[in-house]
Amino acid sequence: MKNLKVTTLADLCLLTSEKYGKHTAFAMLEDGVITRRVSYEQMGSRSRQISSLLKQLGIVKGDRVILFADNSPEWGMSYFGIALANAVSVPLLTGFSTEQIQNIVKHSDASAICLTNITAERLTNIEEGWEYSKIPLIYIDTIKVDKDMEITVSVNGNKQQMTVPLENSDINAYNPEDLATLIYTSGTSGNSKGVMLSSRNLISSALSSLDFVNVTTKDRVLSVLPLAHSYECSLGFLATVYGGSTITYIDRPPSPSVLLPAVKLVRPTIMLSVPLLIEKIYNNGVAPKLAANKLYKFPLTRPLAIRVAGRKMIKALGGKIRFFGIGGAPLSKAVEDFLHRAGFPYAIGYGLTEAAPLVAGNAPLHFSPKTGLGAPTGVTMRIEKCPASNEPGVGEIQVKGPNVMMGYYKDSEQTAEAITPDGWLRTGDLGRMEKKGRLFIRGRLKALILGPSGENIYPEEIEGLLNTSTLVEDALVYSSEKGELVAMVRLSEAAKAAAGAIEHVVEDLRTWVNTKLAVFSRLNRIEIRHEPFEKTPTMKIKRYLYV
């Protein structure tokens, strides 16, 4: 449905509210009941009212406004409201530490904070002496919509109810090249940076995703990833709003006990996920049942057993899934092989916040793990040879296009390191390109390990293999000071309950995984970790904390 002339976030809000009118834009799943339905028309009017409120509070063009809240209809309306005020949104992940929150508010020079009563409690833990109360606090969970909107605001520590009139917005008052959002990453490297994205960056990336899936008003989206992450915001929010779909949010973390009832109620046609979610579904539910299936044990009937398992997965996810996007981290090869053979409508995407975020992807059922990923419209990729990689044809993935960030906020030095003089974004990921520009991703450049004879060892591939074992909850592979290849493993409950001494279980695991690896990639030993690994919002282990 690429028929709306959208170039800015303001365009997207105002034009879709007019086009889709009474159709439901957002809803909330609370305690097993779908509530707080918001139409596109209401989305537009509420967003304009939030814009009006920000202006009343003294927010002017270019001011930074923190958006610190869990997923909800109000999050999306606040995001658009900030854009309509010509201000810059700074979405914060609710999983950020108190120290990170404080640093980001200071570093971004925030002029206001949109939050909820729940996230406001996090601010009470801020160190003494930091006078955040001087910044207006807007409680977006108190929005009440009549002809005029009432909302609770705290100014100088005093809470008050404010009535906000509905204002008209001039669609021509917005420049696609202006800074629209400032996203602070929480990556595996430990260096949180403020990524500056313009409306042009965001809109081009969101619309390019429609090369892989056509979104319409018939689509129902179940949102399970944080909106403050660029992956969910661009593909799960901006792109689906453009197509007029209905997005339902969940009022709690999407554990299996929460997710399964939710999909039965919402019956989504579109979902976005990180690999961990689908890997858990496969490893804990599908794989054991397949192993016990008589049809799976014989080569001739195995394809039938796999196809049946795929249909059962679709049914377990509500029965209507036509696009299950997977991104944010590498997907296990074993799981991807099953999904492909089962005919499950999955699609792999690759990107990074600095590319707003989409770089490459595929449409469901029109590719295999052997065909690689393709760049969407407007995006160009290249492979640049780097000294760290000795594998022929493998180098750093670099990207060029309207989706590439403006730079890092207040950090010209790191911006110059990330973007070449001729405008190519250095992703820090290794890959190779084959015929017709298809991309195959190998792993993070910084995580690359050189083997005893200079071979490229990709720890992510070994970790993916370990994670397919029912004995493993999480794994991290690294090279020790002595040059040994070591896997730090957190065992699953199944491993802990296994008969025999734990050292035997671990040695059996090492023997099993080594039979599936090249000689130079085999593990010298496995270390047991008892505490959970600290992870990013896309469930990647923060490698810098452990190696």
N, C-alpha and C positions, 0 to 999 in steps of 0.2 A: 504493500500500500504506500509506495513512494510517490505520493501526490500532494503532500503538504510542503510548501516552500519554507522550510525551517532552517535558520542559520544561527539562532541563539537560543539559550534556555528560555528566555522570555517568549520568543516565538512559539516554542514547543508548548509551553503552558497555555498561552492565550489561544492559539489556533486549535489545539486539541480540545480545549474546553468548549469552544464554539462548535467544532465539528461533531463531537461525540455526545454533547449535551447531557441527557438524562442517563446515559449508559454508565454503569458502575465502574469507577476507576480503581478505588481502593476499598478494602474491607479488612477486618481484624478477626482472627480466630481466637476467642477467649473462652477458656473452660469448656472447650468442645462445641461452642456455638459461634456462628459467624455474626459479628456485630459491626457497628460503626461503619456502615456502608457510606461511601462518598462518591457522588456522581462526578463526571468530568466537569459539568457546569459548576458544581459546588467547589471542586478543586480549584477552578479558575478564580472564583469569587473569594474563597478563603485565602488563596495565595496573594491576591491583590490587597486583602485586608492586612495580612502580615507585613506586606511591603509598606502599607500606609503606617502601621504601627512603628516599624523600624525608623521611618522618616520622622515620626513624631518624637522618637527618642534621640534624634539628632544624627542618625546614620546617613552618611552621604556617599556618593559614588566612590567606589574603591575601598571603603572601610571593610575590615574583616569581621565576620560574624561567625562565632563558633556554633556548630550544630552538634550537640552532645545528648543523644537519645537512642534508645533501642528502636528497631524497625516498627513503624506504625504508619497509618495514613497521614498523621500530623507531620511526620518526618518529611515526606515528599512535598507536602504543601509548604512547609517551612523552607525547604530547599529552593522551591520555585519563588517563594516570597522574597527570599534574600536576593535572588537573581532579578526579580522585578524592581527591587529597590536599587538596582545597579551596584549592589555590594558584592563582596566576595565570600562565599561559604567556606568554612573550615570544618569539615565533618570529622568528628573524633570517634574512634572505636571505643565502645564502652569497656573493652578489656584493657585499655591503657592503664598504666599505673598512675597513682596520684602524682608522682614526680613527673611523669611524661605529660600529664594534663597541664600541670603548672608551667612546665617548660614551653609547651606549645602555645598556651594562652599568651605567655610573655613574648615568645619569639615572633608570633604572628601579629603582634600589636592589636589584639582583638578589641573591638569597640562594644561588643554585646555578646551574650551567650543565650542561645535557644536550648532549653533543657526540659527535663521533667522533674516531678517531685522525687522520683527514685534516683536519677542521676545527680540531682542537687545535693543529695546526701554525701556524694563523693567529694564535693567541694568543702565540706566541713572538716575534712582531714588534711586540708592544705596547711602548709607550715604557717606558724603564727607570724604575723607581720606582712603577709601577702594580702593586700587589700582588694580582693576580687570583688567585694561588695560595691566598689565604685563603678564596676561595669554593670550595666543594666542586665538583669536576668529575666528572660521571657519564658514562662512555663507553658510550653506548647500543649501539654496534656490537659490544660484547663480551658481550651478553646470551646466556646459556646457560640453557635451560629444562629442568629435571628436575622433581622434585617441588618442590624449592626452586630459586630462580633465583640464579645466580652472575653478578656484574657487576663490572667494574673501576671503582673510584672513586679519585679523587685528592683527598686532604685535606691542606692545608698543604704541598703539593708532593710528598707521599708516595703513590705508587700502591699500591692493595691490592685483593684480591679480597674481595668481600662476598657472603655468602649471605643471601638475603632470603626469609623465609617468606611463604606465601600468606595474606593477611588477607581477611576479609569486609568489605564496605563497606555502610553503611546508606544505602539509596537516599533516605531522608527527611532526610539530613543536609545537603542541598544546596539553596541558594536561587537560583532563576532570575534574581533581580535583582542578585546579587553579581557583581562584576567577575570575568570568566573569562579574558580574554586582553587583552594590550596589544600592538598592532601598530604598529610604526614605519614610516611610509610613506616611500617613496623616489620622490616624484612629479616632475612636470615643473617645478614651481615652485621647487624647491631647499630648501623648508622642511620638514624631516623632523619630524613630530610623532607623539607616542604616542597612538594612537586607543584609547580604552577601550571594550571591548565586553563586555556581560554574556552569560550563558548564554541569556537571553531573546532578546537581539539575534541571536546566532549561530543558535540553533535556529529562530527564526521565519523568518530569511532562508533557511536551508537548506531548510526544509520548504516555503516559498513557491515554491521553484524547481520543486517537483513539480507545480505548476500547468501547467508547460510540457513535462514529460517524466515518465512513470510509470516509476520504477526498480524492478526486481524482482531476484530471485535468479538469473534467467537472464542478467542483463546482465554484460558484461565491459567494464571501464573501463581504458583505457590512459592513465596520467597522465604528461603531458609538461611541465606548468607547475609552478613551485615551490610546495610546500605552505605555505611561509611567507607566500605572498600570499593575501589574503582570498578572491579569486576561486576559486582551486583548492581552498583549504581548505574553504570553505562548500559550493560546488556539486559539486566533484569528490571530496570526502572525506566531509564530514558527511552530505550528502544521499544519497550512494550507499551509505554504511554503513547509513543508515536503511532503505534498500530492500533490503539484503542482497546487494548485488552483489559481484563480485570485482574488486579494483583491482590492476593490475600497474604497477610502477614500473620505470624504466629506469636503469641504472647510469652513464649518461653523457648529455651534452647531446643533445637530439633533432635533430641535423642530418639532412638527407635520407638520407644513407648509413646512419644509425643507425635512423631512423624506418621506412623502407620494409621492412627485414627484420623489425622489431618488429611491425608491424601484420599481416604475413603469419603470424607465429607466434601472436600473441594473438587476432587476428580480433576486434577490439573492436566492441561495439555502441554505446558511448558514448565520445566524446572531447571535451575542452575545449581551445580553442586561442585564441591571439591572432591578429589579422588577418594579421600578417606571414607566418605559416606557410602559410595557405591562399593568400595572394597570391603567394607564391613558387612554390607548386605550379602555380597558374594561369598566371602570367607566363612561367615558365621551361619548363613542360611542355605545358600545355593550349593556350594561346593560339597558339604557333607552329604546332602541329599543326592547329588549327582553320583558321588562315589558309591552310594548304596543302591543306586538304580541298576537293575539287571541289564537294561537296554544300553546303558553307558559303558558297560564292561566289554562290549563287543564292537569292534571297529565298524561293522556294517550298520549297526543300529545306533551308534553313538551320536551321529548328527541329529537323529530324531529326538533323542533324549535331551540334547542341548536346546533344540528349538522349542520343545515343550517347556523346559525350564525358563526360557526367555519369555514365553507367553505368560507364565505364572508370575514372573517379575513385573511385567506390565500390569497384570491384574492387581498385584499387591500394591502398586503405586496408583491405584484408582481406576485403571483400565483404559484411560484416554491419553496417556503420554504419547506425544508425537515428536517431542524434542527434549532430550535430557542432556544439557550442556555440562561438560566436565572441563575444569580448568583450574589454574592457581598453583598446580604442582604436577609432577609426573604421575601418570596412571600406570599401575602395575601391568606388565605385558601379559601376564596370565589372565588378568581380569579383562583387559581389552580384547584379547583373543576370544574369550567366552562371549562377551557382548556382541562382537562382530558375527561370530558363528551362530549366535542365538537370534539374530535379527532384531536385537534391542535397539530402539531409535536414539542412540547416543551420538554425541558430536564432541570432538576434542577441540579445545581452543587454546591458543598460546598468546600471552601478552604480558605487559607489565605496566605499573601505574604511570610511568613516564611516557607511555604510548596511549594512554587514556581509555582502556588498556589494550585494545585488540590489535594484534599483529598478524595472526594467521589462524585458520580454522578449517572446518569442513561441515558439510550438511549431513544429516543422519542418513544412513543406508546407501550412501553414494560413494563410499570409500572403504578401504580396508587399512589395517595397521601398516601395510606395505606401501601405501600410496602417498603417505606424508600429508603435510598441511599446505593449504594455499593461501596466498595473501588476498584480502578483500579489496574491493574497488578503492583506488587512490593510494594504497600502501605498497611500497616497494621494499624488498629485502635483498641483502647481499651477505656473502660470507667473506670475512676478512681474515687472512691467515695471521695467527698469533704464535709467538715463540713457545708458549706453554703447551701447545698441542703438537704431537708428533704423528697423529693419524692423518693419512692422506685425505684431502678434501674437507677436513674438519677445521673450522675456525670460528671466530666470534660472529654471532648473528648481529647484523646492523640493519636499522630500519629508517626509512624516510617517508614522509607523508604529512598530511594535515593533522594527523593525530599526535605528532611528536610534540612534547611539552615545550613551554616557553623557557623553562629552566628551573633551577632550584632557588627558592626564595632566600634572598640575602646571602647567596653563596655562588659568586661568579666563578670561583676556582673549580668547584666540583661540577658546575655547569659546563665549563670548558673541557673538563675531562670526559663528561658524558656525551657531549655533542661535538662532532667533528666540525672543522671550519666550513665544510660544504654541506652541513645540515643533517648528517647521519647520526642517529642515536645508537650509541654503543650499549647493547643490552646486558653484556656480562654473561651471556649464555653461549654455549658451544653448540654448533649444529653443522649440517651439511645440506647442500642443495642438489637435487637430482633433476631429471628431465622435467621440462615445463615449469620450472621454478618451485617444485615441491620441496618443502622443508622437513627435515628430520632433526629433532632436538636430541642432543646427547647429554647435556648436564650443565651445571654452573661452572664457569671458568675458574672461580676461586676455589671450588670444591675438587677440581681435577687433581688426581694423584698420578704421578709417573711411576710405572713399574720398574723392576730391576734392570731391564734393558731398554728403558725409555718408552714402554708401551703406555697408551692412555688408559687409565682406569677411572671409570665413572662411578663414584660411590652410590649415586642415586639408583643405578641399575641393580646393584647388589642389595641395597636396602629394599627395593621393590620386590625382589625375589624373596628375601627374608620375610617380608610382611605378608606373603601369600601363605606362610605356614600358620597353622592354627595355634602353634606354640608361641607366636610372637605378637606382642601388642604394638611395639614400635622398635625401630632400629636406626642406628647411626653408624656409618662406616668411616674410618679415618686411618691415616698412616701414623704409627707411633714414632717416637724419636729414634728407635732402632731400625725403622723402615719396615716394620711388620704391619700387615694389613689386619686391622682389628674391627670387630663389630661390637658396638655397645648396644645391648638388647634389653628391652623391658619385656619380661615374659608375660604371656596371657594367663588367665585363670585356668585354662585347660592344661597349660604346661605345669603350673603349680600343683594341679591335682593329679598329674600323671604319676603312675606307679614308678618306684625306684628313686635313687638319689638324683638330685637336681643336676649334678655334674655329668651324669650319664645322659640326661635329657639334652643338655647343652652340647655335649660332644656329638650326639646323634644329629642334632640340628646342624652343626658345623660340617659334619661328613656329608649330610644330604645336600646342603647348599653348594659345597665345593664340587660335587659331581656335576653340577649344572653350570659351572663357571670355567672360563679359560684358565689355564695353569697360572698365568701371571696375575689373575684377579682373585685367586683363592685366599680364604681367610686363614690367618695364622692362629687366631684365637677369638673367643667370644667373651666379652665382659658382661656381667649381669648388672642392670640398673634397677633399683627398687622404686625410685620416685618417678613420677611422670615427667616427660620432657616438656620444657617450655616451648610453646609454638606460636606461630604467626596466626592471624585471622583465617588464612587459607590452609591452616593445619600443617604447615611445614615446620619442621624442627628448627629452632634458632641455633644453627650450627656453631656460630661464634661463641656460644656459651659453654661449649663442651670440647672443642678441639682447637 
